[in-house]
Every structure is written in structure tokens, then in C-alpha cells.
Amino acid sequence: MSGDTAPHVVEDYRGIIQILSHGTIIRSDPAVLGSPESFPDVPGVQWEDVVYATEHGGKLRVYRPAASAAAEKLPVIVYFHSGGFCLGTFEQPNFHSGCLRLASELPAVVLAADYRLAPEHRLPAALDDGAAALSWLRGQALHGAGAHLWLAESADFTKVFVAGESSGANIAHHVAVRHGSGQLALDPLLVSGHVLVTPFFGGAERTATEAEPPAGGWFTLEASDKMWRLSLPAGATRDYPVANPFGPDSPSLEPVAFPPVPPARHPPRPRAALHGEAEGDGEAGGARSPRGGATRVLFPRTMGRGSQRAHPSRKALRSQKQRCRRAHLGTDGS
């Protein structure tokens, strides 16, 4: 028809995700972004896929050491993969291999949960799926002997750790907030800690590392902004509460009942200091990221057979929260 405009690309992420002017979303094979590195299998670990959300077919992959069936109960790690809310699945070789190693080397029962991806399913869909995965696990705990066989035999539901990388760490944080604010009932599960690896957060105001990003980072500010444009609700800015938990539109975290956090040696880094740190010993890992994030490994209680860490005082925890709120947030993602 005369005067019609042919559809054209209005948003593009590395040729993998494209949004056309009439709203069509085109996805290409994301394997082109994958690492050429091979990830060998890990012997002695069983795994299988199960559905945790029947309404949209959401799946998770359960891993356990094969020898655990006749051994003591193991802690449970619920893991959410990275991908900027737009890419990724537990089936990717790097994620799968990592979960095999966690199950084998800790040892632990590992649940790697997929979640709906943007832009087809914009935020907060991924957070809702993270909460649904935890609710599914709660249902397994309530079923007792009627639970999934591997969980009934091997899972210690009183030692649950919620973990994630990048966008998955963002999900882990918001699941913790929902739980700690009473929006997500998990009893009889006991969440003993959270593991946030280079959490993906943002904000309308640039941080120092965003304004002058270090050279050589493969995940650039442009890529980060594009991921947010693809995943945020239409019309939302990077101060949307999912992206910026300490932003002007976000509720206070003061009343949220987070698990106690052991102190850590290194200072909070921009947009990664959500749960606070204090001077002294603690099980918190730190790793520089291209845009100033850090690996945050927070184990309020012992994960396996190691010694117990002393919990910080209430005064120390309040100080940690205050320092977090004062911290100007940075970001990372993938």
C-alpha cells in the first residue's frame, strides 16, 4: 500500500535480539556469544529437569551427588543464571558445568532455575519466576516423603542458599526482600544465606565507574543501558525499583528482615553493596568487574561442615544498613 513504511529495527542487541518497529521480536541463536572454552562433564552428579511453573512451563534443573542418596542430608542452593534478564538458560554449558561442580565439590543439592526473558516478558516477570521457584521448593519441603525423590532423600530444607549471577543476583536480592518483608512465605524452608555474584543493578544517575568506565571491560555501559531498555517496563527509567533498589522510587529496606550477614574485609563497591559490610572476618568474596561491581558471597550460617561464624551485633547490622543506604551505587551485568 502506498505510503506504508517497511518494518525496521528499533532496538538491537548484538544481532541476537531485535525489536522491529511494528513490535515483532526476533531472536537469533545466542550460542554465537558463547565462550569457545569447553566445559567437561563432572562425574558422580545426577541431574534432571522438572517444571516448577505449569502456567508458563518454567523449568529448573535439579543436581545432586549420586552418592548422597545413602548419606547425610545436604544444603540446597537455588541458582539463577546471568544474562541481563534477556539471555541465558541453565542448559548453557558454562552454567550447567558450574552447577555440576557446585553439587560435586561442596557437596550440595543444586536447583538451577530458568526464568522468563525480556523483552517478550518484561520485568518484574523474572522476579515473579524467582519467587515461584522458591515457592515450588517450599511445596517440596511440605510434601515430606512425597516430595521429588532426590529432594526427599538428599535435601536439608533448613540450609537453603539463594544464589545468582548478574541479573540472577538481582533476582536473588529481590527474592530476599520479598521474603524478608513478608510477601513470600517460605516456611518450613530456612534461607540461611544469599550469594550475589556481580549483581546487575542500575540507576538514572551515573556512578563514577559508569561516567568513566575502566578500559577493557567487555560488558560496556552501552550494552548495560540496552539490556535495561529491553527488560524494563515500557516508559520506566533505570530508577525503576527492580533496577535501582535504593532509587527515589524504591521502598525503604529498613523494615526488611534480612538474614544476619557476617562482616567482610573489603569495602562495598558501587551498586553491589546491598546488604552491607563491616570490619573483621567474614565469608564474603570480592572480584573486580568492568563497571565496579563485586562478587558478594554472604553466608550468615555455615553452608556445610565448616566452623560457625559469629553473627554481628544488632548495632553492627544497623551500621551496615546505614552505610549501604549512603553508598552511591554502581553496576555490573552480563
N, C-alpha and C positions, 0 to 999 in steps of 0.2 A: 504494500500500500504506500502511495507516495507520501513522503514526509516522515515515515517511520524511521526510528533510529535503531540500528542493529545493536543487540546486546554487547556490552563491552565490560572489561574487568574494572571493577571499582576498588577492589582490595585483593592483594596477592601476598601470600607468604611462601617465598622460595619456590613458587610453582607447585607447591604441594596442596595448598588451599587457595581457591579463588572464589570470590563473590562477584557475580555478574550484576549489571545494572538493573536487571529485572528481578533480582533476588535469588536466582539459581546459585547453588553452591556446588562447586566442582572439586573433588578430591582426587589427587594422584597418589601413586604408591609412595608412602613415606620412607620406604627402605632406602631410597637414594640419599637420605640424610644419615643413614646408619653408619656405624663405625666398621671399617674393614677388618677390625680385630675379630678373631674367632673366640667363642666362649665355650670351652669344653664342658661336657656333662659332668655332673658331680655324682659319683656312685653312692649308693646307700640311702638315697632320698626318694620317697614316693610322692607323687603329685597327681591331682585330678581336678577338673573344673566342675564347679557347681553354680547354680543360679541362686542369687540372693534377692533379686527383684523381678518377680514374674511379670509385673506390669509392663516393663520395657526390656526384659531379657538380660538385665545386669548380671554379670558373672564375676566370680572370684576363683582363684586357684589356690587350693589347699596343698601345702607341703608338710611332710613330716619325715624325720629319720625312720627308716624301716625298722631299726632295732628298738624303737620307742614303744612298740605295741606291748612288749613284755616288761618295760622298765617303768621308772617313776614318771609322774606327770610333768609336762614341760610347759614353760611360759609360752604365751601366744603373742605373735607380732602381727598386727594388721598394717599392711603396707600399701600406700598409694603412690603410683608412679608419677614421673615428671612429664612435661610436655606442654607447659604454658596453657593448660586447660583445653588445648586444641589438638594435641597429638598424643600418641602413645597407647600402649596396651601391655598387660602383663605377659603377653606372648612374645614381645620383643626379646631377642637373645640376651641382651645385657640385663634387662630386668629379671628374666627367668633365671639366668645364671646366678645373679646376685641373691635371689630368694633361695635357690638351691644351697648356696654357700651359707646363708644365714641359718637355714634349717639344720645343716650338717655340722657347722663349726660352733654354734652357740652351746648346745643344740636348742632348737625351738620348733614349735608348730608355727608356720607362717601362712598368713592369708593375704594374697596379693589381689586387691580389688580393682577392677576396671570401673570407670565412671563415664557418664555421657559427656561427649566432647562438644565444644563450641567450634564453629558458630551455629551448627544445627541446634544445639541445646545450650543456650547462653546461661551464664551464672544467674542464680545460685544452683542450677541443676547439679553440678558436680558436688557441691556441698551436701545437697539433699541425698545424693547417692552414697557419699561417705557416711552420713548418719544412718542410712538404710543398711549398709554393710555391717555397721556395729550393732544395729537392732537385730539383724539376722543372727549374728554371733550370740547376742543375748538370748534369742529364742533357742539356740542350740544348748546353751547352759541351762535354760529352764526345762528342756526336754530330758535332761539327765541321761539315763541309759538309752533313751530313744533318739539321741542326737546322732548326727553324722558319725559313722563308726569310728573314723580316725580321731575326731574330737572327743568322743566319749571315752576312747581308750587312752589318749595321749595329752589332752589339753588341760592345763591348770587355769581355770577361768578366774582365779584370784590373782593371776600375774599376767595382765594384758597390757601390751605396749602398742600405742598408736604411732605409726611412723609414716614419713613421706619425704619425697624429694621435690624441690621446686614447687610447682603447682600442687603436688601431692602433700608437701609440707604445709602449704596454705590450707588445704583441706583438713589436715591433722590439727592445725590450730583451731579452726572454726568448729570442728567436732568437739574439741576440748571446751570451747566456750559454750556450745550448746549443752554439753553435759554439765559443766560447772554452774550454769545458770538455771538448771532445772528443766530445760527444753527437751532434753534427750535422756530418757530413763534407761539405765544400763544394768541395774541390779538383776541378778546376782554377780554380774561381771565386776571385777575390781580393776580399774585402769590404774596401773602402777607407774606409768611414765609416758612421755611423748618424745619422739625423735624427729626433729625438724632439720632436714639437710638442705642447706642453701634455699630457704623459703622464698617463694615468689610473691612479693608484695609491691605495691606501687603507691603513687601519690601525685596529685596535681603539681605540687611544689617540688622542684628538683632538689635532690640532695647534692652534696659536694661531689660524690663519686659519679653522679649522673651528669652534673654540669661539666665535669672534666673527667670522663671515664679513662681508666688506665688503658694503655696501648696493648693490643694483642688479645683482647677478650673476644671470643668467637660469638658470644651472645651479646649483641650490641644494644644500645639504647633504642635504636630504630626498631630492632626486632622485638624488644620488650614492649614498646608502645603498640606495635602492630598486634601482638598477642592480646593485649588488653582491648584493643578496638574490636578484635574478633570475638572476644569472650564476654565482655561486659554487656549488660542490657542496653538496648537502644537508648541513646541520649545520656547515658551515665558517664561520668568522668572517672579518672583514676582515684578520686576520693570516695568512690563507692565503697561501702563498708567491707565488702569482701576483699577488695584490693588494698584498702588502707584502713586497717583496724583501729588506728589511732587518729584518723582524719576527723574533720569537722562534722561529718555526718554520721560518725560511728558512736554507738553507745559506750559508756564507760566500762572498763574491765574491772573496776574496783570491786563490785559485788560478786564477781565470778569466783567460784571456789575451785581454783586450780590445785592440782596435787602439789605438795611441798617440793621445792626444787633445790637440789644440793648446790652449794656455791661453786664457782668456777674461777679459774685463774685469769682468763683473758677478758678484756672489756667487751661490752656489747658492741656489735657493729651495726651500721645503719640498716634499718628495716629488718634486722634479724634478731633484735633484742626484745622479743615479745614477752618473754617470761622472766627476764631479769637475771642478774648475776651478782655475786658478792665475792669479797676477797676470800681466799682459802682453797682447800681441796674440793674436788667435785668431779663427777663423771660428765664432763662437757667437752665435746670435740670441737676444734676450730679449724677452718680451712678457708683461705682467701678465695674469693670468687672475682670474676671480671668486674663486677659492679658493686663490690663492697659487702656482699652477704657473707654469712659464715655458716659452717656446719654446727647445728645446735643439737646436741645429744643430751637429753635430760632424763635421768633415771632417778626418780625420787626414792624408789626402793630397789633392792638388788634384783637383777634380772635373772640370774641363775644361781650358781653356787658360791659366788664371791662374797666377801665380807660386807656387812651392812655399813652404810654411810650415815653419819649423824645428820639429822634434819636441821636446817637453820631455824633460828627462833622466829616468833611472830614479828618481832621488831625488824629482824633482818629481811623477812619476806616483804613487809611493808616498804622498807627501804628499796628493795629490788623493784617493786611495782612503781614506786615514785620515780626511780631512775629510768625505768622503761618509758614511762609517760613523758619524761623530759627529753629522752633520746630522740634526735631527729632521724627519721627512718630512712634507710637506703633500700636497695632491692637486688634480687637476683632471680634468674629463672632459666628455663631451657625449653 
